[in-house]
Amino acid sequence: MTVPTRIRTSAKAVVLHEGSVLLTRNIWNGREGYFLPGGGQETGELLPDAVRREVREETGLTVEVGPLLWVLEGWMESPGPLAPENYHRVEVVFLCTVVGSPETGGGTAQDTDQIGTDWVPLDKIASLEALSPRYRAHLALLASGDIPRASYLAR
């Protein structure tokens, strides 16, 4: 039996403030981990609008969307309780800045696995085991203050 595959496009934010990056703290597959704020794009929604909405829902912050940083692409081929179908995932990551206070107050529609948010110093990112290696290496480069050219990152 063939399991259907769907394409999921999501918008993610790298929100920087005073040398730190905003991450959501989640329980995923029974372990605590960090993720970039953001999520699925809705039909008819532009990616910058999706990232603004998702950051507000997950963190309570309003952000200004800046340049494109990365496009990540991969797929999940092992359906299970967390992913009941195969899916091809495309994540579009934007550099964002906070509008107003950087104090997170909890969002209006946090993900069910989300347990908090943290501002993590960029110089600690390289050793942050709870963050996916696909993000860890690229976020660590931002500690130099240089904003990289947009990159395509395959799975």
C-alpha positions as CSV (number, residue, x, y, z in Angstrom):
1,M,0.0,0.0,0.0
2,T,1.4,3.4,-1.0
3,V,1.1,6.1,1.6
4,P,0.2,9.5,0.1
5,T,2.8,12.3,0.1
6,R,1.9,15.9,0.6
7,I,4.0,19.1,0.3
8,R,4.2,21.3,3.4
9,T,5.6,24.8,3.0
10,S,6.5,26.6,6.2
11,A,8.0,30.0,7.1
12,K,10.5,30.3,9.9
13,A,12.1,33.2,11.6
14,V,15.6,34.0,12.8
15,V,14.7,36.7,15.3
16,L,17.9,38.5,16.5
17,H,18.1,40.8,19.5
18,E,21.3,42.0,21.3
19,G,23.4,39.1,20.2
20,S,20.8,36.4,20.9
21,V,18.4,34.4,18.8
22,L,14.8,33.6,19.8
23,L,14.0,29.8,19.9
24,T,11.0,27.9,20.9
25,R,11.4,25.1,23.4
26,N,9.4,22.0,22.6
27,I,9.0,18.3,23.5
28,W,9.5,16.4,20.3
29,N,9.7,12.6,20.1
30,G,9.9,12.5,23.9
31,R,12.9,14.8,24.2
32,E,13.3,18.5,24.8
33,G,14.5,20.5,21.8
34,Y,14.8,23.9,20.3
35,F,13.2,25.1,17.1
36,L,13.0,28.4,15.1
37,P,9.6,30.0,15.6
38,G,7.4,29.7,12.6
39,G,5.2,27.1,10.9
40,G,2.9,26.1,8.1
41,Q,1.8,28.5,5.4
42,E,-1.9,28.8,4.9
43,T,-3.5,28.7,1.5
44,G,-3.5,32.2,0.0
45,E,-1.0,33.5,2.6
46,L,2.3,35.0,1.5
47,L,5.4,33.6,3.3
48,P,6.3,36.9,5.1
49,D,2.7,37.1,6.4
50,A,2.9,33.5,7.5
51,V,6.1,34.1,9.5
52,R,4.7,37.2,11.1
53,R,1.5,35.3,12.1
54,E,3.4,32.2,13.4
55,V,5.9,34.2,15.5
56,R,3.0,36.1,17.1
57,E,1.1,32.9,17.7
58,E,4.1,31.1,19.3
59,T,5.9,33.9,21.1
60,G,3.5,36.9,21.4
61,L,6.1,39.1,19.6
62,T,5.5,41.3,16.5
63,V,8.3,41.1,14.0
64,E,9.5,42.9,10.9
65,V,10.4,40.5,8.2
66,G,13.8,41.1,6.6
67,P,15.8,39.2,4.0
68,L,15.6,35.6,3.1
69,L,18.3,33.5,4.8
70,W,17.8,29.9,3.8
71,V,15.5,27.5,2.0
72,L,15.6,24.1,3.5
73,E,14.1,21.1,1.8
74,G,13.7,17.5,2.9
75,W,11.1,14.8,3.3
76,M,9.7,12.4,5.9
77,E,9.2,8.8,4.6
78,S,8.3,7.0,7.8
79,P,4.7,7.8,8.8
80,G,4.0,7.3,12.4
81,P,2.1,8.9,15.3
82,L,3.8,12.3,14.8
83,A,3.6,12.3,11.0
84,P,0.7,10.1,9.8
85,E,1.6,10.5,6.2
86,N,4.7,11.0,4.0
87,Y,5.5,14.6,3.4
88,H,7.9,16.7,1.4
89,R,8.9,19.7,3.5
90,V,10.1,23.1,2.3
91,E,11.1,25.6,5.0
92,V,11.7,29.3,4.1
93,V,13.7,31.1,6.8
94,F,13.7,34.9,7.1
95,L,15.8,37.2,9.2
96,C,13.4,39.1,11.5
97,T,13.7,41.9,14.0
98,V,11.4,42.6,17.0
99,V,9.0,45.5,16.8
100,G,8.5,46.9,20.3
101,S,9.6,45.0,23.4
102,P,11.6,41.8,23.1
103,E,9.8,40.3,26.1
104,T,8.0,37.1,25.1
105,G,4.7,36.7,26.8
106,G,3.5,33.5,25.3
107,G,1.6,33.4,22.1
108,T,-2.0,33.2,21.2
109,A,-1.8,29.7,19.6
110,Q,1.4,27.9,20.7
111,D,2.1,24.5,19.2
112,T,0.8,21.6,21.3
113,D,4.4,20.4,21.9
114,Q,5.8,23.9,22.8
115,I,6.8,24.4,26.4
116,G,8.4,27.9,26.2
117,T,10.7,30.3,24.4
118,D,14.3,31.4,25.1
119,W,16.7,34.0,23.9
120,V,19.8,32.0,23.3
121,P,23.2,33.9,22.9
122,L,24.5,33.3,19.4
123,D,27.9,32.3,20.8
124,K,26.2,29.4,22.6
125,I,24.5,28.0,19.4
126,A,27.4,25.9,18.2
127,S,27.2,23.8,21.4
128,L,23.4,23.7,21.7
129,E,22.8,19.9,21.2
130,A,19.1,20.4,21.5
131,L,19.0,22.3,18.3
132,S,18.9,20.6,14.9
133,P,22.4,20.4,13.3
134,R,21.0,21.8,10.1
135,Y,20.2,25.1,11.9
136,R,23.1,25.0,14.4
137,A,25.9,25.5,11.9
138,H,24.2,28.3,10.0
139,L,23.0,30.2,13.1
140,A,26.5,30.0,14.6
141,L,27.8,31.9,11.6
142,L,25.5,34.9,12.5
143,A,27.5,35.5,15.7
144,S,30.1,37.3,13.5
145,G,27.5,39.9,12.7
146,D,27.6,39.2,9.0
147,I,24.3,38.4,7.3
148,P,24.9,35.6,4.8
149,R,23.6,35.5,1.3
150,A,20.5,33.4,0.9
151,S,21.3,29.7,0.6
152,Y,19.5,26.5,-0.5
153,L,20.1,23.7,2.0
154,A,19.0,20.3,1.0
155,R,18.2,17.6,3.5
